[in-house]
């Protein structure tokens, strides 16, 4: 397997206006298990700035903050988002060679943009908050220590013509997500944000653990167990996206066997005696 840099640090002062590339596909049109094969960037716009483009790849624009007007396929739609933590996602998913114009209506409008090669053509879809239902995974398990909000935007079931799977997770303070640890054959990327500038968490990548802060990105190689935890007091958000492999689309994951017992609500694990109350 080719060497992968698994932790990509974001700028400590936040992303600047313009396009900041984070990952690049190794070689367009060739997808292997050794590389993620997804172009990922952060795009920040000033109010009134317009970006017209027609990219040859499948592309997803995920609104992180601000407001914008989108023109595509003869439609003109306005979108906005004030909080990654409180607002469900808004995302525009485009097939290859689909024209779009993105016009910012607010200062600091910010997008996560993901691209990958796809030979299929398909109609664009705008996913609005009302179209998506949250999934609260981990409820009732191991004393709710891994309760989180999973927001699936689209996957193989809803967009079989796509080469991407896209979603978000809101990780509650002091709790785990992607738990119990799991793995899958397809490469995945996580991009993190926090509720406070000092916020941080830890990402497990196999037997390695890395400290992640707002703006950081982790690249998860195929087959590697992964899980996340947020430091107490800090909410953690991450955008996640997966690239299907040729003949092997992502349709689910495999839990790490030794921790599978935590999925049984009748086994809550060790519970300490009554904890002291605050003075």
C-alpha positions in Angstrom: 0.0 0.0 0.0 1.3 3.5 -0.8 2.1 5.7 2.1 -0.8 7.9 3.1 -0.6 11.1 5.2 -3.5 10.4 7.6 -3.7 13.7 9.5 -3.9 16.9 7.5 -3.7 20.0 9.7 -6.0 23.0 9.0 -5.0 26.6 9.3 -5.0 27.7 12.9 -6.6 31.1 12.0 -9.4 29.4 9.9 -9.6 29.0 6.2 -9.0 32.1 4.0 -11.2 33.5 1.3 -10.7 31.5 -1.9 -10.1 27.8 -2.5 -7.9 25.8 -0.1 -7.1 22.3 -1.5 -6.9 19.6 1.2 -6.7 16.3 -0.7 -6.1 15.5 -4.3 -6.7 12.4 -6.3 -3.5 10.6 -7.1 -4.4 9.9 -10.8 -7.7 10.8 -12.4 -9.7 7.8 -13.5 -7.7 5.2 -11.6 -9.2 4.1 -8.2 -7.3 1.7 -6.0 -7.7 0.7 -2.3 -4.4 2.5 -1.6 -5.5 6.0 -2.3 -8.7 8.0 -1.4 -9.1 9.3 -5.0 -11.2 12.2 -3.8 -10.4 15.9 -4.4 -11.5 17.8 -1.3 -11.2 21.6 -0.7 -12.7 24.4 1.4 -14.1 27.3 -0.5 -14.8 30.6 1.3 -16.6 33.5 -0.5 -17.0 37.2 0.1 -20.5 38.6 -0.1 -21.5 39.0 -3.8 -18.8 36.8 -5.1 -19.8 34.5 -7.9 -18.3 31.2 -8.9 -19.4 29.7 -12.2 -18.0 26.2 -13.1 -18.6 23.1 -15.1 -16.4 20.3 -13.7 -15.8 17.0 -15.5 -16.1 15.1 -12.2 -19.0 14.2 -9.9 -19.1 17.0 -7.3 -20.8 17.7 -4.0 -21.0 21.2 -2.5 -21.8 21.1 1.3 -22.7 24.4 2.9 -20.8 25.0 6.1 -21.8 28.5 6.9 -23.5 31.6 5.3 -26.0 32.0 2.5 -25.9 31.6 -1.2 -27.9 31.5 -4.4 -27.4 28.4 -6.6 -28.1 28.3 -10.3 -28.1 24.8 -11.9 -30.2 22.8 -14.4 -32.5 25.8 -15.1 -33.2 26.3 -11.4 -32.3 29.2 -9.0 -32.3 28.2 -5.3 -31.4 30.1 -2.1 -29.7 28.3 0.7 -28.4 29.2 4.2 -26.8 27.8 7.3 -26.1 29.4 10.6 -24.8 26.5 12.7 -23.1 23.2 11.8 -24.3 21.8 15.1 -27.9 23.0 15.2 -28.8 23.1 11.5 -29.2 19.9 9.3 -27.0 19.9 6.2 -27.6 21.6 2.9 -25.8 20.0 -0.1 -25.8 20.2 -3.9 -24.8 17.0 -5.6 -23.9 17.3 -9.3 -23.1 14.7 -11.9 -20.1 15.2 -14.3 -20.1 18.1 -16.7 -23.0 19.8 -14.9 -22.9 23.6 -14.9 -23.5 25.5 -11.6 -23.1 29.1 -10.5 -22.6 29.7 -6.8 -23.3 33.3 -5.7 -22.5 34.2 -2.0 -25.2 36.3 -0.3 -23.3 36.7 3.0 -19.8 37.5 4.0 -17.7 34.4 4.9 -20.0 31.9 3.1 -18.1 28.6 3.3 -18.3 25.3 1.4 -16.8 21.9 1.6 -16.4 20.7 -2.0 -15.7 17.0 -2.8 -15.0 15.6 -6.3 -14.3 12.3 -7.8 -14.2 10.7 -11.3 -17.5 9.2 -12.5 -18.3 8.2 -16.1 -22.0 8.1 -15.4 -24.3 11.1 -16.0 -27.1 11.9 -13.7 -29.4 14.7 -12.7 -28.3 17.1 -10.0 -30.0 17.0 -6.5 -30.2 19.7 -3.9 -30.6 18.3 -0.4 -32.2 20.7 2.0 -32.5 20.3 5.8 -36.2 19.3 5.5 -35.2 16.4 3.2 -32.9 14.7 5.7 -33.7 12.9 9.0 -31.2 12.7 11.8 -30.3 9.3 13.1 -29.3 9.1 16.8 -27.0 6.2 17.0 -25.8 4.8 20.3 -28.9 5.6 22.3 -29.2 3.3 25.3 -25.8 1.7 24.7 -22.9 1.7 27.2 -24.5 4.4 29.4 -25.1 6.6 26.3 -21.3 7.2 26.1 -21.5 6.9 22.2 -24.7 8.8 21.6 -24.3 11.0 18.5 -26.3 12.5 15.6 -25.6 10.9 12.3 -26.8 12.9 9.2 -26.6 10.8 6.1 -27.0 13.0 3.0 -26.8 10.2 0.3 -25.4 6.7 -0.1 -25.5 3.8 -2.4 -29.2 3.1 -1.6 -30.4 6.6 -2.5 -27.8 7.5 -5.2 -26.6 4.3 -6.8 -25.3 6.2 -9.8 -22.9 8.2 -7.6 -19.3 7.2 -6.8 -19.5 9.1 -3.4 -21.2 8.5 -0.1 -21.7 11.7 2.0 -22.8 12.5 5.5 -22.1 14.4 8.7 -21.8 13.5 12.4 -22.4 15.8 15.4 -20.3 14.3 18.2 -21.6 15.4 21.7 -19.1 16.7 24.2 -17.1 14.0 26.0 -18.7 11.2 24.0 -17.6 8.8 21.2 -18.8 8.3 17.7 -18.0 5.9 14.9 -18.2 3.5 17.9 -17.7 0.7 18.4 -14.7 1.0 16.0 -15.4 -0.2 12.6 -13.7 -0.7 9.2 -14.6 -1.1 5.5 -12.9 -1.7 2.2 -13.4 1.8 0.8 -11.3 4.9 1.6 -12.9 7.6 3.7 -12.1 11.2 4.7 -13.2 13.1 7.9 -13.1 16.9 8.2 -13.6 18.4 11.7 -15.0 21.5 13.3 -15.7 22.4 17.0 -18.1 24.5 19.0 -15.3 26.5 20.6 -11.9 27.7 19.2 -10.1 25.7 21.9 -12.1 22.5 21.1 -10.4 19.3 20.3 -10.9 15.6 20.1 -9.0 12.3 19.4 -9.3 10.2 16.3 -8.4 6.5 16.4 -6.7 5.2 13.2 -6.0 1.6 13.8 -3.6 1.5 16.8 -2.6 5.2 16.3 -4.4 8.1 18.0 -4.2 11.7 16.7 -5.4 14.9 18.3 -7.8 16.8 16.0 -8.8 20.4 16.1 -11.1 22.6 14.0 -10.2 22.6 10.3 -8.2 19.3 10.5 -8.8 16.4 8.2 -8.1 12.7 8.6 -7.6 10.3 5.7 -8.7 6.8 6.6 -7.1 4.0 4.6 -9.3 1.0 3.6 -9.7 -1.7 6.2 -8.4 0.4 9.1 -10.5 0.5 12.3 -11.5 4.0 13.3 -13.5 5.8 16.1 -13.6 9.3 17.5 -14.0 11.0 20.8 -14.6 14.7 21.7 -13.1 16.4 24.7 -15.6 17.2 27.5 -17.1 20.7 27.0 -16.6 20.7 23.2 -19.1 19.6 20.6 -17.3 18.1 17.5 -18.7 18.1 14.0 -17.2 16.1 11.1 -18.1 15.8 7.5 -17.4 12.3 6.2 -17.3 11.0 2.7 -16.4 7.7 1.1 -15.4 6.7 -2.4 -16.9 3.5 -3.9 -14.4 1.1 -5.3 -14.9 -0.5 -8.8 -17.1 -3.5 -8.3 -17.1 -3.0 -4.6 -19.4 -0.1 -3.5 -19.7 0.9 0.1 -22.8 -0.6 1.5 -21.9 -0.8 5.2 -19.1 -1.5 7.6 -17.8 -4.2 9.9 -17.5 -3.7 13.7 -14.3 -4.6 15.5 -15.2 -8.0 17.0 -13.7 -7.5 20.5 -15.9 -4.4 21.1 -19.1 -5.7 19.4 -20.6 -6.5 22.9 -21.2 -2.8 23.4 -24.0 -3.0 20.9 -26.0 -5.0 23.3 -28.2 -2.7 25.4 -28.4 -5.4 28.2 -24.6 -5.0 28.7 -24.0 -1.4 29.9 -20.4 -2.1 31.1 -18.9 -1.2 34.5 -20.9 1.4 36.3 -19.3 3.2 39.2 -21.0 3.8 42.5 -22.9 7.1 43.0 -20.7 9.9 41.9 -20.1 12.9 44.1 -22.4 15.9 43.4 -21.1 19.4 42.7 -20.4 21.5 45.8 
